[in-house]
Amino acid sequence: MSTDAEKGRLVAGLWCTDVLAGLPDFVDGELSEAEAAAVRAHLDGCDWCERFGGAYSGVVARLRSDGPAREEAPDITAKLLGRISEG
C-alpha cells in the first residue's frame, strides 16, 4: 500500500500519481469530460504536475509528428512513466 508521500500531493481530489498514470489518456483525449476536468483542476493547482504534463504532452506531440510510428508511442510512454516513478 502506498504512503501519501509516495502518491505526491492531493490537489483537487486527485493524487499526483493518479494524474500521471492517466496522463496518456488525458493527452489523447480519451478521458470522459468529468475525468478530464478533474485532471485539469489538479494541474491548475499542482505546479509540478503542470510542468511535467506540459513537457510530456510536448514530447508526445513531437514524437507523433516527427518520430516513430504511432504504434511505438505506447512503449515510449511506458518508459517515461517508469522513469518518473523511479525519481
MARLUMVEX-289284 format. One record per residue: residue in one letter; x, y, z of N, C-alpha, C in turn. Coordinates in nm, 2 decimals. Layout:
BEGIN
 resn   n_c1   n_c2   n_c3  ca_c1  ca_c2  ca_c3   c_c1   c_c2   c_c3
    a      X      Y      Z      X      Y      Z      X      Y      Z
...
END
This chain:
BEGIN
 resn   n_c1   n_c2   n_c3  ca_c1  ca_c2  ca_c3   c_c1   c_c2   c_c3
    m   0.08  -0.12   0.00   0.00   0.00   0.00   0.09   0.12   0.00
    s   0.05   0.22  -0.08   0.13   0.34  -0.10   0.11   0.44   0.02
    t   0.22   0.51   0.06   0.20   0.61   0.16   0.16   0.74   0.08
    d   0.12   0.84   0.16   0.08   0.97   0.10   0.20   1.03   0.03
    a   0.32   1.02   0.09   0.44   1.08   0.03   0.47   1.01  -0.11
    e   0.44   0.88  -0.12   0.47   0.82  -0.25   0.37   0.86  -0.36
    k   0.25   0.90  -0.31   0.15   0.94  -0.41   0.16   1.08  -0.46
    g   0.25   1.16  -0.40   0.27   1.30  -0.43   0.17   1.39  -0.35
    r   0.12   1.49  -0.42   0.02   1.58  -0.35  -0.12   1.55  -0.39
    l  -0.21   1.57  -0.29  -0.35   1.56  -0.32  -0.40   1.70  -0.35
    v  -0.44   1.72  -0.48  -0.49   1.85  -0.52  -0.62   1.83  -0.60
    a  -0.72   1.90  -0.57  -0.85   1.89  -0.64  -0.90   1.75  -0.64
    g  -0.87   1.67  -0.53  -0.93   1.54  -0.52  -0.85   1.43  -0.59
    l  -0.74   1.46  -0.65  -0.65   1.36  -0.72  -0.51   1.37  -0.67
    w  -0.45   1.25  -0.65  -0.31   1.24  -0.62  -0.23   1.26  -0.74
    c  -0.11   1.31  -0.73  -0.02   1.32  -0.84   0.00   1.19  -0.92
    t   0.02   1.08  -0.85   0.04   0.95  -0.91  -0.08   0.91  -1.00
    d  -0.20   0.95  -0.95  -0.32   0.92  -1.03  -0.32   1.00  -1.16
    v  -0.28   1.13  -1.15  -0.28   1.22  -1.27  -0.17   1.17  -1.37
    l  -0.06   1.13  -1.32   0.05   1.08  -1.40   0.01   0.95  -1.47
    a  -0.06   0.86  -1.40  -0.10   0.74  -1.46  -0.20   0.76  -1.57
    g  -0.28   0.86  -1.56  -0.39   0.89  -1.66  -0.34   0.99  -1.76
    l  -0.22   1.04  -1.75  -0.18   1.14  -1.85  -0.18   1.10  -1.99
    p  -0.14   0.98  -2.03  -0.15   0.94  -2.17  -0.30   0.95  -2.22
    d  -0.39   0.90  -2.14  -0.53   0.91  -2.19  -0.58   1.06  -2.19
    f  -0.53   1.14  -2.10  -0.57   1.28  -2.10  -0.51   1.35  -2.23
    v  -0.39   1.32  -2.26  -0.33   1.38  -2.38  -0.40   1.34  -2.50
    d  -0.44   1.21  -2.50  -0.50   1.15  -2.62  -0.65   1.19  -2.63
    g  -0.70   1.26  -2.53  -0.84   1.30  -2.53  -0.94   1.18  -2.50
    e  -0.89   1.08  -2.43  -0.97   0.96  -2.41  -1.04   0.95  -2.28
    l  -1.03   1.06  -2.20  -1.10   1.06  -2.07  -1.24   1.12  -2.09
    s  -1.33   1.08  -2.00  -1.46   1.15  -2.00  -1.44   1.29  -1.97
    e  -1.54   1.37  -2.00  -1.53   1.52  -1.97  -1.51   1.54  -1.82
    a  -1.58   1.46  -1.73  -1.56   1.48  -1.59  -1.42   1.44  -1.54
    e  -1.36   1.33  -1.60  -1.23   1.29  -1.56  -1.13   1.40  -1.61
    a  -1.15   1.45  -1.73  -1.06   1.55  -1.79  -1.06   1.68  -1.71
    a  -1.18   1.71  -1.66  -1.20   1.83  -1.58  -1.13   1.81  -1.45
    a  -1.13   1.69  -1.39  -1.06   1.67  -1.26  -0.91   1.68  -1.28
    v  -0.86   1.63  -1.39  -0.72   1.63  -1.42  -0.68   1.78  -1.44
    r  -0.76   1.86  -1.52  -0.73   2.00  -1.54  -0.73   2.07  -1.40
    a  -0.82   2.04  -1.32  -0.82   2.11  -1.18  -0.70   2.08  -1.10
    h  -0.65   1.95  -1.11  -0.53   1.91  -1.04  -0.41   1.99  -1.10
    l  -0.40   1.99  -1.23  -0.29   2.06  -1.30  -0.29   2.21  -1.27
    d  -0.41   2.27  -1.25  -0.42   2.41  -1.22  -0.36   2.44  -1.08
    g  -0.37   2.34  -0.99  -0.33   2.36  -0.85  -0.20   2.29  -0.82
    c  -0.14   2.22  -0.91  -0.01   2.15  -0.88   0.09   2.19  -0.98
    d   0.18   2.28  -0.94   0.28   2.33  -1.03   0.37   2.22  -1.09
    w   0.41   2.12  -1.00   0.49   2.01  -1.05   0.42   1.93  -1.16
    c   0.30   1.89  -1.14   0.23   1.81  -1.24   0.20   1.90  -1.37
    e   0.18   2.02  -1.35   0.15   2.11  -1.46   0.28   2.12  -1.55
    r   0.39   2.14  -1.48   0.52   2.15  -1.56   0.55   2.02  -1.63
    f   0.53   1.91  -1.56   0.56   1.78  -1.62   0.46   1.75  -1.73
    g   0.34   1.77  -1.70   0.23   1.74  -1.80   0.25   1.82  -1.93
    g   0.30   1.95  -1.92   0.33   2.02  -2.03   0.44   1.97  -2.11
    a   0.55   1.93  -2.04   0.67   1.87  -2.11   0.63   1.74  -2.17
    y   0.55   1.66  -2.10   0.51   1.53  -2.15   0.43   1.54  -2.28
    s   0.33   1.63  -2.28   0.25   1.64  -2.39   0.33   1.70  -2.51
    g   0.42   1.78  -2.48   0.51   1.83  -2.59   0.59   1.72  -2.65
    v   0.65   1.64  -2.57   0.72   1.52  -2.62   0.64   1.43  -2.71
    v   0.52   1.40  -2.66   0.43   1.31  -2.73   0.39   1.38  -2.86
    a   0.36   1.51  -2.86   0.33   1.57  -2.99   0.44   1.57  -3.09
    r   0.57   1.59  -3.04   0.68   1.58  -3.13   0.70   1.44  -3.18
    l   0.69   1.34  -3.10   0.70   1.20  -3.14   0.60   1.17  -3.25
    r   0.48   1.21  -3.23   0.38   1.18  -3.32   0.40   1.25  -3.46
    s   0.45   1.37  -3.45   0.47   1.44  -3.58   0.60   1.41  -3.65
    d   0.70   1.39  -3.57   0.84   1.37  -3.63   0.90   1.23  -3.60
    g   0.85   1.16  -3.51   0.92   1.05  -3.46   0.87   0.91  -3.51
    p   0.87   0.81  -3.43   0.84   0.68  -3.47   0.69   0.67  -3.50
    a   0.65   0.56  -3.56   0.51   0.53  -3.59   0.43   0.53  -3.46
    r   0.30   0.57  -3.47   0.21   0.58  -3.36   0.21   0.45  -3.27
    e   0.23   0.34  -3.34   0.23   0.21  -3.26   0.34   0.21  -3.16
    e   0.45   0.28  -3.18   0.56   0.27  -3.09   0.54   0.37  -2.97
    a   0.45   0.47  -2.98   0.44   0.57  -2.88   0.40   0.51  -2.74
    p   0.32   0.40  -2.73   0.29   0.35  -2.60   0.41   0.29  -2.53
    d   0.51   0.24  -2.60   0.63   0.19  -2.54   0.71   0.31  -2.48
    i   0.71   0.41  -2.56   0.78   0.53  -2.51   0.71   0.59  -2.39
    t   0.58   0.59  -2.39   0.50   0.64  -2.28   0.53   0.56  -2.15
    a   0.53   0.42  -2.17   0.56   0.34  -2.05   0.70   0.36  -2.00
    k   0.80   0.38  -2.08   0.93   0.41  -2.04   0.94   0.54  -1.96
    l   0.87   0.64  -2.01   0.87   0.77  -1.95   0.80   0.76  -1.81
    l   0.69   0.70  -1.80   0.62   0.69  -1.68   0.70   0.60  -1.58
    g   0.77   0.50  -1.63   0.86   0.42  -1.54   0.97   0.51  -1.48
    r   1.03   0.59  -1.56   1.14   0.68  -1.51   1.08   0.77  -1.40
    i   0.96   0.83  -1.43   0.90   0.92  -1.33   0.88   0.85  -1.20
    s   0.83   0.73  -1.20   0.81   0.65  -1.08   0.94   0.63  -1.00
    e   1.05   0.61  -1.07   1.18   0.59  -1.01   1.23   0.71  -0.94
    g   1.20   0.83  -1.00   1.25   0.96  -0.95   1.18   1.01  -0.84
END
